[in-house]
Every structure is written in structure tokens, then in C-alpha cells.
Amino acid sequence: MNIPFHRYSFDNQEFEAVKNVMQSGWITTGKECSNFEKEFAEYKNTRFAVAVNSGTAALSLLLASLNLKPDDEVITTPLTFVATANVVLHHGAKLVFADINPETLNIDIRSIKEKTCSKTKAIIVVHVAGHPCDMKPIIEWANAHQIIVIEDCAHAIEATYENQPVGTFGLGGAFSFYANKNITTAEGGMIISNHQNYEKIWRALRNHGFDLEPLKRQENNGFKPYDIITPGYKFNMNDITAAIGRVQLSKISIFLKKRKLLVNKYLEFFEKFPYLKPILPLKNSESAWHLMIVKNESPLNRNQILNQLIQHGIQPSIHFKPIYEFSYYKKMGFLSHHYPNCEKMKEKIFSLPLYPDLKENELDYIFETLNQIFQ
């Protein structure tokens, strides 16, 4: 049996949506993007949303609006995809890593407090695996020290913390619609926020600094006067991408229901399986369950387990290699012993397949294979 780590879920609805846009005469940022933004904002119960071409672009625009200086510091976790750290460097600020909570793999408030200083301008929290960070103490600490909180919600579209949607706690949330996310547009992202005064600048920044959206600039037969109000980027989403996103968003509750059924079966299996322990969300939160991350508690090392899974046709993954271990970041002087919890977990964790189209017989095969490996 061959079980990939992820399969996206498309049907004729996505194909028809793309065809309709391609036949409409307008394929760049237009009505589909606008409708996707409104529908996503409504889904997340937030004032507005701004569609961009990746989750990384969403993070970048959130940071761009802070006007960071070289002495400003931004705290984030080292156990995330490298984009979270890269955008801090792109905007010229000093990157500071805080350690993780070994139970959740999310950034730990105790380490945030240790790393905070007078130069701390922002904290980027990452809801790893779709499990929300412990937002209440983080927001309380940030507010007390006048620090901006940005949420990296790439894994966490459906997630809530104390019944509040993630992405709505700080300045804004950055979402990803990459190919392996809970809903996908192949490539794409979204900013959400309740801070209405930032909407205009994010819309300008995503498209070269124009003060008018592309459709508005086409009024009066393409002779609508416009201005450049800031040196922006090429981060806008196109209508083909947005059309796929709208269809995917309409299915999100179905996708989540299927994921949760699979999660429950995983958890039932692990209750009787002493060698692997699943990483679980906080009890006061609802996870998006983007990933099924497990911790190895057996005498086997992780590579032995991964190699056996691969030999049996099951594709696992690792979320994540700590950023400070990559060659570029090593040269920046980060020292691994400063992050003892991350060091403790980095060789133990790996991810198993989890997606709506994972079939029951495939899940059974994963369980059978794990039993065989550990026998």
C-alpha cells in the first residue's frame, strides 16, 4: 500500500470555479478575491480579511506595518517552518527565539518573559499542528509591555482558544492555503484583523503600493487616476486562486468533521500503544488538527521508525527541525542549549498522515505497520 503524507481534496466544484473565472475575462485580483475575503472574515468572525499569495506574504505584511528598526527585537519559536523567522530578517529586525512547551510544542510564556527586553517590539506565536497557543497569558504579558502580537495561523484555520477564533487576539493572523493545508488554493494566504486602521495599508502593500485595487483602476476605460502611497510588494492573490479558495472554504466543516473522525481513531489506537504519545491541544481550545504529531517513547530511535514506515509505503514527516540548526541560522550565533525543551523534543517527534481523504483501510494499515515495527 502507498500512503502519501497528504492528499488535497478537489472535485468538479473546484474545476468549474476555475473554468468560470478563466471564461470571465478577468483573472487577477478582482471580485472572486473580494468575495473570498468577505467569506473568510465572516467564517473567522473578524472585521476584515486581505487575500495574498502565501502565508509568508501575510506574515510579511503584518510585520511591514510595524516599521521595524534594526534594534527592534521580535520573539518567536524555533520549532516552526523557517518562513516565520525569515520574515523577521527580511524586515531588518533582530530575531529572538523563545523556548517551547514540551507538552504542546508551542511557544512557552515563561521563555517569552525571559527573552523580553526594552527592545522587544513584537511576538509571533505559531499554533503548531493546529493546536492553539496559550493565548491569555501571552496577550496579558504583551499588553503590559506594549508589545504587538502576531499570530502565525498557517496550521490553524478552524482553531479556537476559549471559544475565540485564533488570529483575532493580537494585531492580526496570517493564514496559509498551501497545497498541504486544511483548505488549499495550491498557493495563497490571508490576513485577518479587527484593527480597521491597518486595512488600507495592507491592501496597498500587497500590490506595489497602489491606493486603488485593480478593478477600481480599470474604471473610466482604464484611465482612473491612482497614486502610489508606499513602496509595496507583489503579494496579491488572483481570482483563479480565490475561486478555488471559496469552494474549499464552503467545504471546511465537512473536512474538519472527517479529520476529527480520523483523529479519534488515532487517539483510540495510541491509548493502547505505549511507544508513541500524540501531541494534544490545550483543554480550553479546539484544534484545527492540521497534523498528527507523535512523540517517540520507545527504545527505537526516530530514524529507525521513519525508515520502516517508508519501506512499508507510508510517508511520514518531521515538524519541525529547529530553525537554529539550519546552516544560515547557525552562523547567526544561536546556541542550542538556550532552548532545552526544544532540544529535548527535536529527535523524538514526527508526523503521521492526516487528511480528509485518508481511507479507513489506509489508517488500519498504518496501525498494523506501527504494531509490526515495534514488535
C-alpha positions as MATLAB code, in Angstrom:
seq = 'MNIPFHRYSFDNQEFEAVKNVMQSGWITTGKECSNFEKEFAEYKNTRFAVAVNSGTAALSLLLASLNLKPDDEVITTPLTFVATANVVLHHGAKLVFADINPETLNIDIRSIKEKTCSKTKAIIVVHVAGHPCDMKPIIEWANAHQIIVIEDCAHAIEATYENQPVGTFGLGGAFSFYANKNITTAEGGMIISNHQNYEKIWRALRNHGFDLEPLKRQENNGFKPYDIITPGYKFNMNDITAAIGRVQLSKISIFLKKRKLLVNKYLEFFEKFPYLKPILPLKNSESAWHLMIVKNESPLNRNQILNQLIQHGIQPSIHFKPIYEFSYYKKMGFLSHHYPNCEKMKEKIFSLPLYPDLKENELDYIFETLNQIFQ';
ca = [
       0.000    0.000    0.000;
       1.220    3.538   -0.794;
       0.020    6.244    1.607;
       1.319    9.785    0.947;
       1.723   12.236    3.796;
      -1.024   14.428    2.316;
      -3.691   14.447   -0.404;
      -5.622   17.588   -1.302;
      -9.391   17.235   -1.786;
     -10.695   18.627   -5.081;
     -13.754   17.682   -7.123;
     -15.742   19.177  -10.009;
     -16.707   22.219   -7.932;
     -13.116   23.500   -7.900;
     -12.681   22.722  -11.616;
     -15.900   24.567  -12.505;
     -14.933   27.565  -10.354;
     -11.596   27.866  -12.171;
     -13.256   27.484  -15.584;
     -15.780   30.208  -14.770;
     -13.029   32.652  -13.836;
     -10.995   31.827  -16.933;
     -14.041   32.488  -19.111;
     -14.971   35.712  -17.292;
     -12.385   37.993  -18.883;
     -10.809   38.865  -15.515;
      -8.266   36.578  -13.809;
      -6.198   38.777  -11.462;
      -7.291   40.372   -8.163;
     -10.995   41.093   -8.579;
     -14.473   40.074   -7.494;
     -13.526   36.497   -6.569;
     -10.793   37.783   -4.247;
     -13.167   40.291   -2.704;
     -15.819   37.628   -2.116;
     -13.255   35.198   -0.690;
     -12.084   37.883    1.747;
     -15.629   38.614    2.912;
     -16.471   34.942    3.330;
     -13.241   34.193    5.184;
     -13.710   37.189    7.509;
     -17.239   36.014    8.236;
     -16.015   32.475    8.918;
     -13.372   33.787   11.348;
     -15.788   36.329   12.893;
     -13.416   39.213   12.235;
     -13.867   42.685   10.763;
     -11.930   42.188    7.539;
      -9.568   39.936    5.611;
      -6.904   40.689    2.986;
      -6.063   37.970    0.450;
      -2.398   37.492   -0.514;
      -0.346   34.960   -2.457;
       1.046   32.996    0.525;
       1.000   32.681    4.273;
       4.549   34.030    4.240;
       3.329   37.167    2.449;
       0.627   37.559    5.114;
       3.264   37.442    7.871;
       5.483   39.830    5.952;
       2.750   42.457    5.564;
       1.841   42.216    9.242;
       5.473   42.924   10.137;
       5.831   45.605    7.462;
       3.153   47.702    9.142;
       5.242   47.865   12.356;
       8.048   49.934   10.753;
      10.701   47.846   12.494;
      14.156   49.304   13.167;
      17.448   47.331   13.306;
      17.474   47.483   17.122;
      13.899   46.199   17.432;
      13.527   42.590   18.553;
      10.880   40.072   17.506;
      10.368   36.952   19.608;
       9.145   33.722   18.056;
       9.550   29.959   18.356;
      12.424   27.978   16.813;
      10.113   24.980   16.250;
       8.256   26.174   13.175;
       8.647   26.418    9.420;
      11.554   28.697    8.566;
       9.280   31.325    6.946;
       8.269   32.560   10.400;
      11.874   33.514   11.145;
      12.802   34.598    7.612;
      10.254   37.409    7.529;
      11.731   38.940   10.690;
      15.128   39.144    8.992;
      13.595   40.498    5.779;
      12.249   43.443    7.763;
      15.593   44.210    9.364;
      14.751   43.379   12.978;
      16.655   41.192   15.438;
      15.317   37.644   15.669;
      14.948   36.205   19.176;
      13.898   32.621   19.839;
      11.912   31.615   22.923;
      11.773   28.001   24.052;
       8.742   25.737   23.641;
       6.365   23.957   25.983;
       7.351   20.275   25.584;
       3.754   19.134   26.060;
       2.201   21.233   23.271;
       5.307   22.158   21.175;
       4.004   25.757   21.165;
       5.940   28.796   22.370;
       6.185   28.942   26.163;
       5.133   32.050   28.094;
       7.891   31.536   30.685;
      10.549   31.709   27.996;
       8.833   34.723   26.370;
       9.116   36.551   29.689;
      12.814   35.646   29.952;
      13.522   36.886   26.419;
      11.535   40.147   26.684;
      13.522   43.365   26.997;
      13.025   47.078   26.325;
      13.739   46.464   22.612;
      11.051   43.793   22.152;
       8.615   45.122   19.554;
       6.603   42.034   18.617;
       5.891   38.393   19.420;
       4.963   35.967   16.636;
       3.124   32.973   18.065;
       2.712   29.844   15.952;
      -0.206   27.476   16.529;
       1.767   24.319   15.747;
      -0.235   21.379   14.313;
      -3.389   23.497   14.574;
      -3.254   23.401   18.407;
      -3.744   26.952   19.766;
      -1.055   28.538   21.908;
      -1.978   29.523   25.455;
      -3.059   32.997   24.363;
      -4.395   34.505   27.592;
      -1.060   34.844   29.444;
       0.723   35.807   26.216;
      -1.712   38.648   25.480;
      -1.650   39.824   29.112;
       2.165   39.962   29.074;
       2.277   41.680   25.675;
      -0.279   44.313   26.653;
       1.541   45.048   29.900;
       4.771   45.669   27.973;
       3.286   47.360   24.882;
       4.346   44.519   22.586;
       2.494   43.675   19.360;
       1.264   40.075   18.995;
       1.068   38.491   15.547;
      -0.399   35.020   15.060;
       1.031   32.556   12.556;
      -2.114   30.523   11.883;
      -0.795   28.531    8.918;
      -1.920   25.287   10.596;
      -4.940   26.623   12.403;
      -7.765   27.808   10.154;
     -10.525   26.153   12.192;
      -8.947   26.525   15.642;
     -10.341   28.432   18.633;
      -8.987   29.315   22.071;
     -11.592   29.749   24.813;
     -14.214   29.931   22.010;
     -12.395   32.804   20.248;
     -11.028   32.171   16.737;
      -7.242   32.136   16.513;
      -5.910   35.056   14.525;
      -8.132   37.547   16.389;
      -6.111   38.016   19.588;
      -3.406   40.463   18.509;
      -2.729   42.766   15.586;
      -3.698   40.103   13.073;
      -3.482   36.493   11.983;
      -1.633   35.056    8.971;
      -3.196   32.028    7.258;
      -1.806   29.717    4.595;
      -3.613   27.894    1.786;
      -0.548   25.981    0.648;
      -1.060   22.587   -1.017;
      -0.968   20.579    2.225;
      -3.123   22.877    4.385;
      -6.627   22.121    5.709;
      -8.071   24.080    2.796;
      -5.862   24.806   -0.195;
      -5.640   27.117   -3.179;
      -2.299   25.490   -4.201;
      -0.553   28.706   -3.136;
      -2.215   31.513   -1.223;
      -2.701   33.217    2.109;
      -4.866   35.609    4.097;
      -4.530   38.275    6.772;
      -7.386   38.761    9.202;
      -7.699   41.558   11.738;
     -10.100   43.599   13.829;
      -7.818   46.660   13.557;
      -9.586   48.519   10.767;
      -6.966   51.274   10.540;
      -4.453   48.784    9.072;
      -6.637   47.545    6.215;
      -5.775   50.297    3.738;
      -2.013   49.971    4.182;
      -2.078   46.155    3.877;
      -4.126   46.397    0.673;
      -1.654   48.909   -0.719;
       1.405   46.958    0.396;
       0.205   43.718   -1.227;
       0.135   45.328   -4.698;
       3.072   47.690   -5.283;
       1.657   50.458   -3.075;
      -1.352   51.358   -5.259;
      -4.062   53.303   -3.472;
      -6.698   51.618   -5.686;
      -7.500   47.946   -6.210;
      -7.018   46.587   -9.798;
     -10.742   46.670  -10.618;
     -11.023   50.269   -9.448;
      -8.066   51.275  -11.632;
      -9.932   49.913  -14.669;
     -12.854   52.294  -14.256;
     -13.271   55.038  -16.858;
     -11.876   52.684  -19.542;
      -8.627   52.194  -17.654;
      -7.954   55.881  -17.067;
      -8.841   56.063  -13.377;
      -6.201   58.246  -11.657;
      -4.204   56.417   -8.984;
      -1.385   57.080   -6.561;
       1.465   55.061   -5.042;
       1.257   55.648   -1.297;
       4.033   53.259   -0.159;
       6.760   51.091   -1.733;
       4.764   47.860   -1.800;
       5.273   44.256   -2.815;
       3.847   41.832   -5.374;
       1.833   39.815   -2.847;
      -1.728   39.986   -4.236;
      -3.930   36.924   -4.770;
      -5.505   36.273   -8.187;
      -9.138   35.408   -8.899;
      -8.356   31.865  -10.065;
      -6.777   31.108   -6.701;
      -9.612   32.857   -4.840;
     -12.259   30.874   -6.717;
     -10.664   27.624   -5.542;
     -10.469   29.055   -2.035;
     -14.160   29.918   -1.943;
     -15.123   26.353   -2.864;
     -12.684   24.902   -0.335;
     -13.973   27.223    2.389;
     -17.546   26.066    1.705;
     -16.388   22.512    2.493;
     -14.314   23.320    5.583;
     -16.802   21.973    8.117;
     -17.032   18.692    6.174;
     -13.239   18.444    6.003;
     -12.921   19.112    9.736;
     -15.544   16.515   10.602;
     -13.643   13.893    8.585;
     -10.323   14.900   10.190;
     -11.815   14.593   13.675;
     -13.126   11.102   12.946;
      -9.623   10.090   11.897;
      -8.106   11.838   14.932;
     -10.413    9.915   17.260;
      -9.302    6.641   15.710;
      -5.656    7.663   16.080;
      -6.215    8.569   19.737;
      -8.015    5.293   20.440;
      -5.062    3.428   18.949;
      -2.473    5.384   20.945;
      -4.327    4.781   24.224;
      -3.318    1.123   23.931;
       0.038    1.723   22.234;
       2.797    2.556   24.729;
       5.529    3.524   22.277;
       4.133    6.722   20.742;
       2.410    9.608   22.529;
       0.282   12.060   20.489;
       0.779   15.806   20.983;
      -2.578   17.107   22.207;
      -4.198   20.565   22.278;
      -4.930   22.549   25.440;
      -8.204   21.595   27.116;
      -9.592   25.136   26.770;
      -9.124   25.105   22.999;
     -10.384   23.457   19.824;
      -7.664   22.325   17.450;
      -7.747   22.505   13.671;
      -5.902   19.155   13.747;
      -3.696   20.024   10.817;
      -1.075   17.494   11.892;
      -0.911   14.262   13.864;
       2.403   14.791   15.653;
       3.578   11.993   17.937;
       6.445   11.685   20.387;
       8.589    8.558   20.304;
       8.857    6.986   23.772;
      10.272    3.638   22.648;
      13.810    2.171   22.667;
      13.960    2.640   18.871;
      15.389    5.885   17.561;
      13.240    8.031   15.321;
      15.150    7.315   12.109;
      14.605    3.588   12.544;
      10.861    4.171   12.824;
      10.712    6.580    9.867;
      12.732    4.267    7.634;
      10.448    1.340    8.458;
       7.345    3.388    7.710;
       8.790    4.464    4.364;
       9.723    0.873    3.494;
       6.090   -0.078    4.124;
       4.844    2.651    1.768;
       3.783    5.158    4.455;
       5.160    8.671    4.135;
       5.825   10.379    7.493;
       7.191   13.888    8.049;
       9.037   15.911   10.702;
       7.515   19.060   12.211;
       9.954   20.610   12.695;
      13.729   20.688   12.609;
      14.622   23.624   14.902;
      15.439   26.699   12.855;
      18.660   27.336   14.763;
      20.066   24.079   13.328;
      19.987   25.303    9.712;
      23.358   26.477    8.419;
      22.362   30.116    7.863;
      20.943   30.463   11.369;
      23.894   28.654   12.941;
      26.104   31.451   11.594;
      23.916   33.950   13.466;
      25.153   32.521   16.763;
      22.062   30.810   18.157;
      23.083   28.257   20.793;
      21.015   25.100   21.111;
      21.453   24.800   24.876;
      19.449   28.020   25.271;
      16.364   26.019   24.208;
      16.398   22.901   26.431;
      12.775   21.921   25.776;
      13.224   22.181   22.033;
      16.405   20.121   22.305;
      14.573   17.539   24.390;
      11.834   17.104   21.783;
      13.576   17.622   18.437;
      14.696   13.989   17.914;
      11.524   12.450   19.333;
       8.703   13.973   17.288;
       7.386   13.100   13.850;
       4.080   13.353   11.984;
       1.796   10.680   10.569;
      -0.643   11.106    7.627;
      -3.849   13.001    8.455;
      -6.236   14.396    5.839;
      -9.946   14.057    4.944;
      -9.413   11.597    2.098;
      -7.339    9.187    4.210;
      -9.306    5.965    3.918;
     -10.216    3.692    6.818;
      -8.283    0.741    5.360;
      -5.238    3.012    4.955;
      -5.484    4.060    8.602;
      -5.766    0.403    9.622;
      -2.651   -0.319    7.564;
      -0.779    2.461    9.410;
      -1.780    0.891   12.732;
      -0.805   -2.596   11.582;
       2.553   -1.293   10.365;
       3.280    0.502   13.652;
       2.474   -2.671   15.570;
       4.770   -4.648   13.289;
       7.627   -2.125   13.609;
       7.553   -2.111   17.396;
       7.145   -5.887   17.680;
];
